[in-house]
Amino acid sequence: MKMNNKQPPLSPHLPIYKWRLTMFASIAHRMSGVFLVLTMPMAFWLLLSMSHGKIMYAYGLSWLQSSTGTVLLWLMCVALFYHLINGIRFLLLDIGKTDSREAMKLSAKIVVFSTIIFALVLAVKI
C-alpha cells in the first residue's frame, strides 16, 4: 500500500475546529485549576499572617485591602466557583447524566452563566 506523503494529517491542528462552548468550558476548567494551584501559596500566607500576631495580621490585612490583593482575591473566588461548578458538571457527565450533545451544551451554558452572575455579584460586594 502506497501512502501519500504530500498532505500531512490535519487533525492535530486546532484552527480547523470550530470553537464551541463545551470546548471553552473544558479548557477554562484546566486553566482555573492551574490558577488555583499557583495562588494557593498566597492564600496560605494570608492564613498564616492572621495567626502570627497583630503586626503580621495588620500587614496581611493591608495587602488584602490593596487593589492588587482585592483583584487577586476576587479572581481566586471566581476561579474556585467556576472550578467547583464545572467539576460537578464533569462528574455528572462521567456518570452518564449529561451524555447527549444538548445536555452537554446546556450544562456548559449553565456553568458559564452562573459563573458570570457570581463574578458580578462578588464584584459588587467587594
C-alpha positions in Angstrom: 0.0 0.0 0.0 1.5 3.3 -1.1 1.0 6.3 1.3 0.5 9.8 0.1 3.2 11.8 1.9 2.3 15.1 0.2 -0.6 16.0 2.5 0.1 15.9 6.3 -2.8 15.0 8.6 -4.9 17.9 9.7 -6.3 16.5 12.9 -3.7 17.9 15.3 -4.2 21.5 14.1 -6.6 23.5 16.3 -7.6 26.1 13.7 -9.6 23.6 11.8 -12.0 23.1 14.7 -15.0 25.3 15.2 -14.8 26.6 18.8 -17.8 25.5 20.9 -18.8 26.5 24.4 -18.1 22.9 25.7 -14.5 23.2 24.4 -14.2 26.5 26.2 -15.6 25.1 29.4 -13.1 22.2 29.4 -10.1 24.4 28.7 -11.2 27.0 31.2 -11.6 24.3 33.8 -8.0 23.3 33.4 -6.9 26.9 33.4 -8.8 27.7 36.6 -7.3 24.6 38.3 -3.8 25.8 37.4 -4.6 29.3 38.6 -5.8 28.0 41.9 -2.7 25.9 42.4 -0.5 28.8 41.6 -2.3 31.2 44.0 -2.6 28.7 46.9 0.7 29.9 48.5 -0.7 33.4 48.7 -3.8 32.1 50.4 -1.8 30.1 52.9 0.4 33.2 53.6 -2.8 35.2 54.3 -4.0 32.5 56.7 -0.6 32.3 58.4 -0.4 36.1 58.7 -3.7 36.1 60.6 -2.4 33.7 63.2 1.0 35.2 63.8 0.2 38.2 65.9 -1.1 41.7 65.5 1.7 43.0 63.3 1.6 40.2 60.7 -2.2 40.4 60.8 -2.1 44.1 60.0 0.4 43.6 57.2 -1.7 40.8 55.7 -4.9 42.8 56.0 -3.3 45.9 54.4 -2.1 43.8 51.5 -5.5 42.2 51.1 -7.2 45.6 51.1 -4.9 46.9 48.4 -6.1 46.9 44.8 -3.8 44.0 43.9 -4.9 41.9 46.8 -8.6 42.7 46.2 -8.4 41.8 42.5 -6.4 38.6 43.2 -8.8 37.5 45.9 -11.7 38.2 43.5 -10.1 36.2 40.8 -9.4 33.3 43.2 -13.0 33.2 44.3 -14.3 33.3 40.8 -11.9 30.6 39.7 -12.8 28.4 42.7 -16.5 28.8 42.0 -16.1 28.0 38.3 -13.9 25.0 39.0 -16.4 23.7 41.6 -19.4 24.1 39.4 -17.7 22.8 36.3 -16.3 19.9 38.3 -19.8 18.9 39.3 -20.8 19.1 35.6 -17.9 16.8 34.7 -19.0 14.4 37.4 -22.5 14.3 36.0 -21.0 13.7 32.6 -18.9 10.8 33.9 -21.9 9.1 35.5 -23.9 9.4 32.3 -26.4 12.0 33.3 -25.5 14.5 30.6 -24.5 12.3 27.7 -26.4 13.9 24.9 -25.0 16.9 23.0 -27.9 19.1 24.0 -27.4 18.3 27.7 -23.7 19.0 27.4 -24.3 22.3 25.7 -27.0 23.3 28.3 -24.8 22.3 31.2 -21.9 24.3 29.8 -24.2 27.3 29.4 -25.4 27.0 32.9 -21.9 26.8 34.3 -20.7 29.9 32.3 -23.8 31.9 33.1 -23.8 31.1 36.8 -20.1 32.0 37.0 -20.7 35.3 35.3 -23.5 36.1 37.7 -21.4 35.0 40.7 -18.5 37.2 39.5 -20.7 40.2 39.1 -22.3 39.8 42.5 -19.0 39.3 44.1 -17.5 42.4 42.4 -20.4 44.5 43.7 -19.9 43.1 47.3 -16.2 43.6 47.3 
